[in-house]
C-alpha cells in the first residue's frame, strides 16, 4: 500500500507585502524543504486596485479570498505570480527567505514573462534543441 502523504506542512503566513502569502513544506521521504510565495494583484479597468482580502490558513494550505465590486461592463484582471525554491537550490541561505525575496522584488506579469521568454530563448539557442513531431501525419 502506498502512502499518499508526501508533504509535511511546516509554516504558512501572509507576508508584509499586500496580497502575498507563503507556504513552507518538507517532503516526507527525502526531507527536502520546498517554499512557495505567491502575490495576487487586482486591476480594475486597467488600474491597480486595493481590495478587501481575507487570509484562509489550514495545515499545509494558505489562500486569500478577495472581495471586489465590479460594475456591469467593467474589466477585472487578476494577476498572480509565484516563486518556488527548494533546499537543494544552489547559493541560497534558506528557501523560504529566497521565495519571499523573489516575490517581493518581482515586477508585473508582463515584465516577468518577457524576462523568462528571453532566458528560455537563450537556453534553446545554447543547446540547439530541435523538437519534431513524432506523429508523421503532423508533418
Secondary structure, DSSP 8 states (H G I E B T S, - for coil): ------EEEEEEEE-SSTTEEEEEEEETTT--EEEEEEEEEEEETTEEE--EEEEEEETTEEEEEEE----TT--EEEEEEEEEEETTSTT-S-HHHHHHHHHHH---HHHHHHHHHHHHHHHHHHHT-----SSGGG-
